């Protein structure tokens, strides 16, 4: 369903820009983005924009989802942590590329909806947890890749600790209005190599190692 719209999205917004990772492109051709947005927003699901979802949150624009997924340099047997499940769309995209996805959301309404969507689509390699993702998911660590889809003031130490040797962490860092999308790689000597992938604008990462809910 809606394959033509997904093909149009991939051609114009991903391949037409700088997305070259075939696994990412194929995954975004498969995952039905319209099933991850509010019913009255479905007609815009394949446009190049972020859209409002439940709990006052957003689903990122397709290009940003692709850019982050590509930056994670995923391999088929990777174990991935996502912080900020939101609609579940980016976890669904990652689930068609990597072995298993652990995703954490602080709003229970979003976590429940996402779980339902994964079940409906038969995406059995995604596990959802309600909680503060800035602390990671200790029982499932280490992770080959970690994606944070909300903007924090700093990179949470817990996430760096839970990143495997050779692992990649992608996270927006900056103030609440705009952030730099950072990729951090952990080398065999546990050195961290940081790259700036450009300017982005995400909802705030709220939690113990993120922003406080009050400010
Ligand atoms: N990945 C999502 C998608 O595909 O729809 C986009 C998520 S939205 C831009 C960011 C999400 O991060 C929101 O749903 C927000 O509630 C969540 N969030 C913010 N701080 C969090 C935290 N500390 N732990 C878990 N989720 C958090």
Boltz pocket constraint, residues with backbone or C-beta under 6 A from the ligand:
constraints:
  - pocket:
      binder: B
      contacts: [[A, 57], [A, 58], [A, 59], [A, 60], [A, 83], [A, 84], [A, 85], [A, 86], [A, 87], [A, 88], [A, 89], [A, 90], [A, 91], [A, 104], [A, 105], [A, 106], [A, 107], [A, 110], [A, 131], [A, 132], [A, 133], [A, 134], [A, 149], [A, 150], [A, 202], [A, 203], [A, 204], [A, 205], [A, 206], [A, 207], [A, 208], [A, 210]]
      max_distance: 6.0
